[in-house]
Amino acid sequence: MGIGTLSAFNAVFAISHDPGNKPCLQQLRFGRLSTAFTICYGGSAVVRRILRHLRSNPVAYLALFIALGGTSVAAVSAVLPKNSVGTLQVRNGSLLKQDFRAGQLPAGAAGAAGAAGPAGPAGPAGAAGATTITQRTVAMGPFQNAGGGAVSCNAGQKVVSGGAQISLPGTGDYLQYSTPLTNGWSAGAYIGSGTKILVATALCAAP
């Protein structure tokens, strides 16, 4: 029996002869991995060619004998150094969102508006509005030069509008102010000629 070795891969194989005196290749081992089989050929020149082929293709035969021997190889994951992977090492479409830091990915376009939601519940009923409007008018004066006063709504009423005017206005007569109060209307006038009456009106609403 002859023994051959591929030292680069710690490979060991044996050559023997079968009962017909044909050279055979038996029991091959690569490092700690081994498999057993027998291949017999008709002449030693063939075996020498096989050995030369083995020495020329050790990696390919290593993969073949691992598969034939039923031996599995475990892949051990390793942490790559920081910043060791660049654009050239990454295949397009292979990275996921979680592979990027917050803010690195640009925001996408705004999506289409969603469907309208259901109507909300009805709100509470509002306070009852006014049902009665009363006009209250007061004549003030007569005034000479200037004068003014106010007209008030009754209890339970609320002023909603008002106004004032000078009776028989003449040259130089004009209203100085006409404004609402908390519960009435106030007015004042300047009388430029003679004596005049100032009339103030308030519109008072009641529920």
Residue, then its C-alpha position, 0 to 999 in steps of 0.5 A: m500500500g502506498i501513502g500520499t499526502l497533500s501537505a498544504f491541506n493536511a490531506v492523506f490518501a492511500i493506494s492499495h491493490d484489489p485481488g486482481n492486482k489493480p491499483c486502488l485509491q482508498q480512504l481520503r482525509f483532509g485535516r479533521l474531515s475524512t471519508a472512505f471510498t475505493i476507486c480502482y483503475g487498470g494501471s499505475a499510470v492512471v493512478r499517477r495522473i489522478l494524484r497529479h490531478l488531486r495535487s492541482n485541485p485540492v480545494a475542489y476535492l476538499a468540497l467534494f469529500i466534505a459532501l461525500g462524508g456527510t460533514s457539515v461546516a458551521a459558519v461563525s458570524a463575526v462583527l466587522p470593524k466600524n466603517s469597514v463596509g462601503t458602497l462597493q461591498v453593499r448590494n443594491g436592495s440588500l439593506l433594510k430601514q433598520d440598517f440606517r440611523a434616524g434621519q439618514l433616509p429622506a422622507g417619502a412623498a406625502g400620501a393621498a388624503g384618506a377617506a372622511g371619518p364618520a360624523g361626530p356626535a351632536g353638540p348640546a343645544g344652545a340657549a334659547g334666543a330672544t322672542t320679544i323685541t321692545q323699543r324704549t325711547v327717551a327725550m332729553g332736554p331741551f339742551q343749549n350748547a351741549g347735553g346728553g343722557a341714557v335710556s335703559c331696558n326693563a329688568g330681564q331684557k338685554v339691549v341689542s341695538g339703539g341710536a340717538q337723534i337731535s330734534l329739528p337739527g340746525t347749523g352747528d348741531y351734531l351728535q357727540y356720542s351714541t353707544p350701548l351700555t350694559n343694559g341700555w343706550s347712551a347719547g350726547a349732542y352739541i347744540g350750535s343754535g338755540t335749544k334742542i331736544l335729544v332723543a335716545t332709543a334702545l332696542c331691548a330683547a326678552p326671552 
